[in-house]
Amino acid sequence: MGTANKQIRISETVKREIERRRREGESYNDVLERVFEDDDRDLLAGFGRWDDDHAERVRRKREATKQKSKDRMADLGEE
């Protein structure tokens, strides 16, 4: 637990969320450090990680699905 040396402004909503996550004896700083440390939800963390083969399989499947949908729509138009 470090000594606070900066102040930041937060909304009431954020303050309530910090308080909701706060464990007994924790400071706001402790809560934020714990949340940031445990936060594995980096939205870009897995971006671009498919190997070429997997990406190609996904592309082919997507194209096949699109074509199947177009064919169904064409069949409906002929009826």
Buried (B, 14 or more C-beta within 10 A) or exposed (E): EEEEEEEEEEEEEEEEBBEEEBEEEBEBBBBBBBEEEEEEEEEEEEEEEEEEEEEEEEEEEEEEEEEEEEEEEEEEEEE
